[in-house]
Amino acid sequence: MSREDWKHFYDTAFWQRRRRQQLLAHPLCKFCAADGIVTPATHVRSRRAASR
């Protein structure tokens, strides 16, 4: 998918709901936690984007 396609996907109501659910379920940054730092999560990536 092109960058424009991903932008469109991330702007959808579906993604906004999914993002909110993910941040509620996992409120801490997993990358920071791996380093022993407690930081609120602010970003969510789709599995498809993360696997690239």
C-alpha positions, 0 to 999 in steps of 0.5 A: 500500500502507498503512503496515501493509502495508509493515511486514508486508512488511519483517518477512518472511524474504524481505525480511530476506534481500534486505536482507542481500544488498543491504548485503553487495553495497553496504556504503556509504551512496550518499547519503553517498558522493555528498557525499564521506563514507564511511559504512556503509549501514544502510538498504535501501529496496524499489524500489517504496517508493523510487519513491513 
